[in-house]
Amino acid sequence: MITKARQAEEIIADGKADIVALARGMMFDPRWAWHAAEELGVETEYSRMYARCAPWQWPQVFPWRGK
């Protein structure tokens, strides 16, 4: 029942697991990984097909993000 990025990060950081699998979280939010990266302050790569969805491309939509 892992649903939050910090929850998954804590499990890995504490050595409770080597990998975290997300089924329900990804079904509920197909962009879970992008949202988790945003929450954790990690920059992610986007495939060319989805590059125009990258938050830094839309500062008017994501004003809290710096480039």
Backbone as ProteinMPNN parsed JSONL, in Angstrom:
{"seq_chain_A": "MITKARQAEEIIADGKADIVALARGMMFDPRWAWHAAEELGVETEYSRMYARCAPWQWPQVFPWRGK", "coords_chain_A": {"N_chain_A": [[0.815, -1.192, 0.0], [1.902, 1.266, -0.798], [1.872, 4.612, -1.43], [2.869, 7.174, -1.507], [5.626, 9.273, -2.456], [7.671, 9.9, -0.609], [7.287, 7.918, 1.25], [7.997, 5.591, -0.192], [10.677, 6.252, -0.695], [11.708, 6.317, 1.915], [11.478, 3.622, 2.691], [13.375, 2.397, 1.017], [15.709, 3.869, 1.724], [15.981, 3.219, 4.439], [16.741, 0.621, 4.252], [14.851, -1.367, 4.285], [13.901, -2.603, 2.085], [15.037, -3.622, -1.169], [13.938, -2.833, -3.487], [11.062, -1.084, -4.626], [7.817, -1.757, -5.502], [5.167, -0.517, -7.379], [1.871, -0.79, -7.739], [-0.979, -0.256, -7.336], [-0.677, 2.493, -6.869], [0.413, 3.409, -9.316], [-1.637, 2.709, -11.024], [-3.668, 4.352, -10.136], [-2.521, 6.853, -10.536], [-1.048, 7.409, -13.357], [1.171, 8.964, -13.892], [2.751, 8.826, -11.696], [5.493, 8.451, -11.112], [6.683, 10.772, -12.196], [5.439, 12.723, -10.617], [6.372, 11.929, -8.128], [9.125, 12.369, -8.419], [9.083, 15.139, -8.639], [8.113, 15.825, -6.085], [10.227, 14.916, -4.518], [12.235, 16.489, -5.376], [13.81, 15.825, -7.554], [15.294, 15.802, -10.739], [14.017, 14.584, -13.744], [14.401, 12.625, -16.739], [12.787, 12.955, -19.861], [11.117, 11.165, -22.384], [11.425, 11.832, -25.895], [8.903, 11.925, -27.021], [7.277, 12.726, -24.908], [8.404, 15.042, -24.025], [7.407, 17.642, -24.266], [5.709, 17.772, -22.163], [7.163, 18.219, -19.937], [7.653, 19.812, -16.819], [9.329, 22.136, -16.652], [9.012, 23.279, -19.094], [6.692, 24.654, -18.964], [6.344, 27.168, -17.301], [4.269, 28.852, -16.504], [2.325, 27.143, -15.669], [3.545, 25.641, -13.714], [4.577, 27.416, -11.525], [6.088, 27.356, -9.164], [8.368, 25.995, -9.669], [11.781, 26.234, -10.419], [13.933, 26.721, -13.235]], "CA_chain_A": [[0.0, 0.0, 0.0], [2.769, 2.433, -0.933], [1.181, 5.589, -2.268], [3.576, 8.458, -1.485], [7.039, 9.217, -2.838], [8.513, 9.882, 0.597], [7.096, 6.591, 1.839], [8.851, 4.68, -0.966], [12.063, 6.661, -0.449], [12.064, 5.902, 3.272], [11.637, 2.16, 2.691], [14.67, 2.103, 0.394], [16.771, 4.487, 2.523], [16.131, 2.493, 5.703], [17.185, -0.738, 3.982], [13.761, -2.314, 4.499], [13.705, -3.307, 0.81], [15.96, -3.229, -2.227], [13.131, -2.298, -4.571], [9.675, -0.812, -4.28], [6.929, -1.948, -6.651], [3.947, 0.285, -7.23], [0.802, -1.229, -8.634], [-2.155, 0.593, -7.141], [-0.278, 3.892, -7.037], [0.558, 3.703, -10.742], [-2.947, 2.612, -11.659], [-4.407, 5.546, -9.74], [-1.856, 8.019, -11.128], [-0.057, 6.907, -14.31], [2.373, 9.821, -13.864], [3.23, 8.764, -10.318], [6.951, 8.632, -11.063], [6.975, 12.197, -12.421], [5.007, 13.454, -9.437], [7.288, 11.568, -7.045], [10.371, 13.102, -8.668], [8.795, 16.541, -8.299], [8.019, 15.908, -4.627], [11.546, 14.668, -3.932], [13.199, 17.458, -5.905], [14.706, 15.141, -8.489], [15.024, 16.094, -12.141], [13.914, 13.349, -14.505], [14.458, 12.746, -18.179], [11.533, 12.675, -20.55], [11.301, 10.699, -23.749], [11.109, 12.901, -26.851], [7.462, 11.955, -27.24], [6.629, 13.391, -23.791], [9.22, 16.179, -23.596], [6.614, 18.867, -24.141], [4.98, 17.711, -20.893], [8.096, 18.492, -18.844], [7.227, 21.006, -16.09], [10.122, 23.336, -16.931], [8.532, 23.863, -20.349], [5.446, 25.367, -18.702], [6.471, 27.899, -16.029], [2.993, 29.445, -16.105], [1.54, 26.092, -15.025], [4.321, 25.182, -12.562], [5.359, 28.593, -11.146], [6.946, 27.081, -8.015], [9.581, 25.327, -10.143], [12.806, 26.983, -11.143], [14.43, 25.931, -14.372]], "C_chain_A": [[0.866, 1.267, 0.0], [2.102, 3.402, -1.9], [1.929, 6.911, -2.386], [5.057, 8.274, -1.806], [7.946, 9.118, -1.61], [8.428, 8.531, 1.317], [8.0, 5.577, 1.126], [10.325, 4.979, -0.716], [12.551, 6.195, 0.911], [12.303, 4.393, 3.352], [12.996, 1.772, 2.124], [15.814, 2.618, 1.265], [17.033, 3.745, 3.823], [16.585, 1.052, 5.511], [16.107, -1.781, 4.232], [13.471, -3.131, 3.243], [14.741, -2.802, -0.179], [15.229, -2.568, -3.39], [11.714, -2.076, -4.061], [8.849, -0.95, -5.554], [5.624, -1.212, -6.375], [2.912, -0.206, -8.22], [-0.384, -0.283, -8.503], [-1.836, 2.067, -7.361], [-0.167, 4.286, -8.501], [-0.766, 3.591, -11.474], [-3.778, 3.851, -11.358], [-3.85, 6.791, -10.431], [-0.766, 7.527, -12.072], [1.229, 7.74, -14.371], [2.976, 9.878, -12.462], [4.728, 9.046, -10.239], [7.336, 10.09, -11.275], [6.594, 13.018, -11.202], [5.921, 13.158, -8.243], [8.61, 12.314, -7.206], [10.203, 14.569, -8.29], [8.787, 16.723, -6.789], [9.384, 15.781, -3.97], [12.618, 15.615, -4.458], [14.211, 16.863, -6.849], [14.308, 15.503, -9.915], [15.02, 14.778, -12.912], [14.05, 13.636, -15.992], [13.104, 12.355, -18.755], [11.86, 12.144, -21.935], [10.903, 11.837, -24.688], [9.606, 13.042, -27.041], [6.735, 12.749, -26.142], [7.359, 14.65, -23.33], [8.403, 17.452, -23.441], [5.753, 18.882, -22.884], [5.865, 18.076, -19.707], [7.717, 19.798, -18.15], [8.029, 22.267, -16.406], [9.723, 23.998, -18.238], [7.324, 24.769, -20.127], [5.513, 26.137, -17.383], [5.172, 28.547, -15.57], [2.1, 28.416, -15.414], [2.204, 25.628, -13.736], [5.182, 26.338, -12.05], [6.328, 28.36, -9.983], [8.259, 26.424, -8.417], [10.53, 26.325, -10.777], [13.28, 26.135, -12.299], [15.631, 25.126, -13.97]], "O_chain_A": [[0.58, 2.222, 0.723], [1.807, 3.054, -3.044], [1.641, 7.695, -3.291], [5.659, 7.254, -1.47], [8.887, 8.324, -1.595], [9.401, 8.074, 1.916], [8.689, 4.794, 1.779], [11.127, 4.062, -0.545], [13.683, 5.73, 1.043], [13.239, 3.947, 4.016], [13.687, 0.92, 2.681], [16.777, 1.894, 1.519], [18.178, 3.649, 4.264], [16.794, 0.333, 6.488], [16.418, -2.963, 4.377], [12.877, -4.207, 3.313], [15.257, -1.692, -0.044], [15.827, -1.834, -4.177], [11.234, -2.789, -3.18], [9.157, -0.324, -6.568], [5.064, -1.284, -5.281], [3.083, -0.042, -9.428], [-0.745, 0.408, -9.456], [-2.621, 2.8, -7.963], [-0.601, 5.371, -8.889], [-0.994, 4.308, -12.449], [-4.505, 4.343, -12.22], [-4.602, 7.668, -10.856], [0.346, 7.251, -11.621], [2.256, 7.261, -14.851], [3.628, 10.854, -12.092], [5.17, 9.806, -9.378], [8.231, 10.592, -10.596], [7.339, 13.909, -10.794], [6.206, 14.049, -7.443], [9.152, 12.833, -6.23], [11.095, 15.164, -7.685], [9.384, 17.666, -6.27], [9.668, 16.456, -2.981], [13.773, 15.551, -4.036], [15.343, 17.339, -6.939], [13.125, 15.508, -10.255], [15.921, 13.956, -12.749], [13.836, 14.763, -16.44], [12.382, 11.53, -18.194], [12.787, 12.628, -22.584], [10.124, 12.71, -24.307], [9.096, 14.15, -27.203], [5.705, 13.37, -26.404], [6.962, 15.261, -22.338], [8.69, 18.261, -22.559], [5.133, 19.899, -22.572], [5.37, 18.227, -18.59], [7.481, 20.8, -18.826], [7.465, 23.361, -16.427], [10.059, 25.16, -18.469], [6.971, 25.561, -21.001], [4.805, 25.791, -16.438], [4.986, 28.772, -14.374], [1.209, 28.788, -14.651], [1.524, 25.263, -12.778], [6.408, 26.256, -12.128], [7.298, 29.104, -9.839], [9.168, 26.306, -7.595], [10.119, 27.162, -11.58], [13.036, 24.929, -12.32], [16.19, 24.398, -14.791]]}, "name": "protein", "num_of_chains": 1, "seq": "MITKARQAEEIIADGKADIVALARGMMFDPRWAWHAAEELGVETEYSRMYARCAPWQWPQVFPWRGK"}
